[in-house]
Amino acid sequence: MFKPSGRIFGFVLLVNLILSALVGAAEPLGGEDLTGDMNIPGVVAKVNSTELRSDYIRFRLNLDIRRIGQNLTAQQKGKLAEAIIEKEIVRELMYQEGQARGSGVSPETVEKELQEFKKSYGSETDFRQALKDRGISEDELKKGIEVDLIAKNLLDERVKGKVHITNTQVRNFYDDKKESFKRPESFRARHIFVAYVPFDVVQNTPPEEMKEKAGEYRAASRKKIDEVYGKVKSGGNFEDLAKQYSEDEGSAGKGGDLDFMYKGVFDPMFDKAVAGLKVGEISDIVETEFGYHIIQLMETKPSDYAPFAEVEESIQKHLFMTEAQKLVGRYIESLRKKADIIVYYRGQ
């Protein structure tokens, strides 16, 4: 029987909040307000006696609209806003419930989580700039952390020890959904790779200069791969040449070995080249979006079904998460029923 710890399902039980707006320091709000024509009121909802103001809703909505990158209709924007408001209502419900039950978290715990979060930024200066870009204070961030910790503790209590997945359930799921576990044909290959532009140049050269010299870089790369290809065709040891010349740091030290890959995962031109090879054969020079490759096919595997033992744990987790989410959904609904909730904004 599968009995996971609370940490396994914690990420699903946490409700999206202010922290999500900070993830990715290179994503400042910036630009025009894309919500100005939506008639969003200053207070978007009230949960019992607590008002939920629109500032964060507009902020979050601007980010979502820009991330989607499309000309959304008024109705689509409205639906996005409604979803954000709903998440805020759930957060506030759980926060109030936690306070009522004395399920608070200590300032030390909040501070520890804050310090962990800061580590995702290069420095204190970068962190402060991220806060400024998003119009969020550190106190607001800490309040968000406190709310999420309280929510997580409450939800963990509702789920812990109440979901039990049997071995029979896991096996039945595998048997009933077996086609879902069919793996495509795969192959193992090694390659010698030369990028169109050397990695150190990409890192250290201004974009304008790199663009001006793009033709030169590509010509130099082509000359290098041609020379290496000549050594391969002359009988040079492929593994040794990969170690010496390949610019793929992940595989060069292993003689260019890429291990097994499923068809359709890598660049289509790479797959096409492999499809034309017999085991042991070496390709011509292959161009992909990444650069030039010389490929040697080492081994192939036909399409097959993943063995039960290989996917058993992932099925267990899937079934557990499904049941846990049902429990959480029922719990949140119970909180809604006993709360006085007024929503002042509805999408068009």
C-alpha positions in Angstrom: 0.0 0.0 0.0 1.2 3.5 -0.9 1.6 5.9 2.0 3.4 9.0 0.8 4.6 11.7 3.1 3.0 15.1 3.2 5.8 16.6 1.1 4.8 14.5 -1.9 1.5 16.2 -2.3 2.4 19.6 -0.8 3.1 21.3 -4.1 -0.4 20.5 -5.3 -2.1 21.6 -2.1 -0.4 25.0 -2.1 -2.6 27.6 -3.6 -1.1 30.0 -6.1 -0.4 33.4 -4.5 1.9 36.4 -4.4 5.0 34.2 -4.7 4.2 33.1 -8.2 4.3 36.7 -9.3 7.9 36.9 -8.2 9.2 33.8 -9.9 11.5 34.8 -12.7 13.5 37.9 -11.8 13.7 38.8 -15.4 10.0 39.3 -15.8 9.1 42.8 -14.6 5.6 44.1 -15.1 6.5 47.0 -17.2 4.6 48.4 -20.2 1.0 49.6 -20.5 -1.8 48.4 -18.2 -3.7 45.9 -20.2 -6.6 45.8 -17.8 -7.6 49.4 -18.0 -10.7 48.7 -20.1 -12.1 45.9 -17.9 -13.9 48.0 -15.3 -12.4 46.0 -12.4 -13.6 47.7 -9.2 -11.3 48.7 -6.4 -12.6 45.8 -4.3 -13.2 42.6 -6.3 -14.6 40.5 -3.5 -15.3 40.3 0.2 -14.7 37.1 2.3 -16.6 37.5 5.5 -15.4 41.0 6.6 -12.2 41.0 4.6 -12.0 43.0 1.3 -9.9 41.7 -1.5 -8.6 44.7 -3.4 -7.9 44.7 -7.2 -4.3 45.8 -7.1 -2.8 42.3 -7.0 -5.6 41.0 -9.4 -4.6 43.6 -12.0 -0.9 42.9 -11.5 -1.4 39.2 -11.9 -3.7 39.6 -14.9 -1.2 41.9 -16.7 1.5 39.2 -16.3 -0.9 36.4 -17.6 -2.0 38.4 -20.6 1.5 39.2 -21.6 2.6 35.6 -21.0 -0.1 34.3 -23.3 1.0 36.8 -25.9 -2.2 36.9 -27.9 -4.9 39.5 -28.6 -7.4 38.3 -26.1 -11.1 39.2 -26.3 -12.8 41.0 -23.4 -14.5 37.7 -22.5 -11.2 35.9 -22.3 -9.6 38.6 -20.2 -12.7 38.4 -17.9 -12.3 34.7 -17.5 -8.6 35.1 -16.5 -9.6 37.7 -14.0 -12.3 35.5 -12.5 -9.8 32.6 -12.1 -7.3 34.9 -10.3 -10.1 36.2 -8.0 -11.2 32.7 -7.2 -7.7 31.7 -6.1 -7.5 34.7 -3.9 -10.9 33.9 -2.3 -9.7 30.3 -1.6 -6.5 31.7 -0.1 -8.4 34.1 2.2 -10.8 31.3 3.3 -8.0 29.1 4.4 -6.1 31.9 6.0 -9.2 32.8 8.1 -9.8 29.2 8.9 -6.2 28.8 10.1 -6.5 31.8 12.3 -9.7 30.6 13.8 -8.2 27.2 14.6 -5.0 28.7 15.9 -3.0 27.2 13.1 -0.6 30.1 12.8 3.1 29.9 11.8 5.9 31.4 13.7 7.8 34.5 12.4 10.9 32.3 12.5 9.4 29.8 10.1 8.2 32.6 7.7 11.7 34.2 7.8 13.3 30.8 7.0 11.1 30.4 3.9 11.8 34.0 2.9 15.6 33.3 3.0 15.1 30.2 0.9 13.2 32.2 -1.6 15.9 34.8 -1.8 18.4 32.2 -2.8 16.7 32.0 -6.2 18.1 35.5 -6.9 21.8 36.3 -7.5 22.1 38.8 -4.7 20.1 40.9 -2.2 20.2 43.8 -4.8 18.6 41.5 -7.4 16.0 40.5 -5.0 15.2 44.1 -4.0 15.0 45.0 -7.7 12.5 42.2 -8.3 10.3 43.5 -5.6 10.5 47.0 -6.9 9.7 45.8 -10.5 6.6 44.1 -9.3 5.4 46.8 -6.9 5.5 44.4 -3.9 7.0 45.1 -0.5 8.9 42.5 1.5 6.2 42.7 4.2 3.6 41.8 1.5 5.8 38.9 0.4 6.2 37.7 4.0 2.4 37.9 4.5 2.0 35.8 1.3 4.4 33.2 2.7 2.5 33.1 6.0 -0.8 32.6 4.2 0.5 29.7 2.1 2.1 28.0 5.0 -1.1 28.1 7.0 -3.0 26.9 3.9 -0.5 24.0 3.4 -0.8 23.0 7.1 -4.6 23.0 6.9 -4.7 21.0 3.8 -2.1 18.5 4.9 -4.2 17.8 8.0 -7.2 17.1 5.8 -5.3 14.6 3.6 -2.7 13.0 5.8 -3.6 9.4 6.7 -6.9 9.6 4.8 -5.8 8.4 1.4 -4.8 4.8 0.9 -3.9 3.4 -2.5 -3.8 -0.4 -2.7 -1.5 -2.5 -4.9 -4.6 -3.9 -6.6 -5.7 -0.3 -7.6 -2.3 0.3 -9.0 -2.2 -2.9 -11.0 -5.7 -2.4 -12.3 -4.9 1.1 -13.5 -1.9 -0.2 -15.4 -3.9 -3.0 -17.1 -6.8 -0.7 -18.0 -4.6 2.1 -19.3 -1.9 -0.1 -20.8 -1.9 1.7 -24.2 -0.9 4.9 -22.3 2.4 3.1 -21.3 3.4 2.2 -24.8 6.8 3.7 -25.6 7.8 4.7 -29.1 10.8 3.4 -31.0 14.1 4.5 -29.5 17.7 4.6 -30.5 21.1 5.1 -29.0 23.6 7.3 -30.8 26.8 9.2 -30.4 27.6 12.4 -32.1 30.2 15.1 -32.6 28.7 18.5 -32.3 29.9 21.9 -33.5 27.7 24.9 -32.7 27.1 27.6 -35.3 28.4 30.1 -32.7 30.8 29.0 -30.0 29.3 29.0 -26.5 31.9 31.3 -25.1 31.2 33.8 -27.9 27.5 33.7 -27.1 28.3 34.4 -23.4 30.8 37.2 -23.9 29.9 39.0 -27.1 27.3 41.8 -27.4 24.3 40.7 -29.5 24.9 43.4 -32.1 28.5 42.3 -32.7 27.4 38.6 -32.8 24.7 39.4 -35.4 27.3 41.3 -37.6 29.7 38.4 -37.5 27.1 35.6 -37.7 28.3 34.6 -41.2 32.0 34.4 -40.0 31.1 32.3 -37.0 29.1 29.9 -39.1 31.8 29.6 -41.8 34.4 28.8 -39.1 32.1 26.2 -37.6 31.5 24.6 -41.0 35.2 24.5 -41.6 35.8 22.8 -38.3 33.1 20.1 -38.8 34.4 19.5 -42.3 37.8 18.8 -40.9 36.5 16.5 -38.2 34.4 14.7 -40.7 37.4 14.1 -42.8 39.2 12.5 -39.9 36.1 10.3 -39.2 36.0 9.1 -42.9 39.7 8.5 -42.8 39.2 5.9 -40.1 39.7 8.0 -37.0 38.2 6.6 -33.8 34.8 8.3 -33.4 34.8 8.3 -29.6 38.3 9.8 -29.4 37.3 12.5 -32.0 34.2 13.3 -30.1 36.2 13.8 -26.9 38.6 16.0 -28.7 36.3 18.1 -30.9 32.7 17.9 -29.8 31.2 21.1 -28.2 28.4 19.2 -26.5 29.7 19.3 -22.9 27.1 16.7 -21.8 28.3 14.0 -24.1 31.8 14.8 -25.3 33.5 13.2 -22.2 31.6 10.0 -23.0 32.8 9.8 -26.5 29.7 11.6 -27.8 27.3 9.0 -26.3 23.8 10.5 -26.0 22.3 7.3 -24.4 18.8 6.2 -25.5 16.4 8.7 -27.0 12.9 8.3 -28.2 12.2 9.4 -31.8 10.4 12.7 -31.9 12.2 14.1 -28.9 15.2 15.6 -30.6 15.4 17.9 -33.7 13.6 16.4 -36.7 16.7 16.6 -38.9 18.6 14.5 -36.3 15.9 11.9 -36.3 15.7 11.8 -40.1 19.5 11.2 -40.3 19.4 8.4 -37.7 16.5 6.8 -39.6 18.7 6.4 -42.6 21.5 4.6 -40.7 22.2 1.0 -39.9 23.7 0.1 -36.5 27.4 1.1 -36.6 27.0 3.4 -39.6 28.0 7.1 -39.6 26.0 9.9 -41.1 27.0 12.7 -43.3 27.2 16.2 -41.7 23.7 17.0 -40.4 22.4 20.5 -39.8 19.9 21.1 -37.0 18.7 24.3 -35.3 21.6 23.9 -32.9 24.5 23.4 -35.2 26.4 20.7 -37.1 26.4 17.0 -36.1 28.2 13.9 -37.2 26.1 10.9 -35.9 26.9 7.3 -35.3 24.0 4.9 -34.6 24.9 2.5 -31.9 21.7 0.6 -31.0 17.9 0.6 -31.6 14.9 -0.6 -29.6 11.5 -1.3 -31.1 8.3 0.2 -29.7 7.3 -1.6 -26.5 5.3 -1.3 -23.3 6.9 0.1 -20.2 7.1 -2.7 -17.6 4.8 -2.5 -14.6 7.7 -2.3 -12.2 9.1 0.7 -14.0 5.9 2.8 -13.8 4.4 1.4 -10.6 5.6 4.3 -8.4 4.4 7.0 -10.8 0.9 5.3 -11.0 0.8 5.2 -7.2 1.6 8.9 -7.0 -1.0 9.8 -9.7 -3.8 7.9 -7.9 -2.8 9.4 -4.6 -2.8 12.9 -6.0 -6.2 12.4 -7.6 -7.8 11.3 -4.4 -6.0 14.0 -2.4 -7.3 16.6 -4.7 -10.9 15.3 -4.3 -10.6 15.6 -0.5 -9.1 19.1 -0.8 -11.9 20.1 -3.2 -14.6 18.9 -0.7 -12.8 20.7 2.2 -12.6 24.0 0.3 -16.3 23.7 -0.6 -17.2 23.2 3.0 -15.3 26.4 3.9 -17.2 28.3 1.2 -20.6 27.1 2.4 -20.1 28.5 5.9 -18.5 31.8 4.7 -20.1 35.0 3.6 -18.6 35.6 0.1 -19.5 38.5 -2.2 -17.9 38.8 -5.6 -18.1 42.3 -7.2 -16.5 41.5 -10.5 -17.8 39.1 -13.2 -16.2 38.7 -16.6 -18.2 39.7 -19.6 
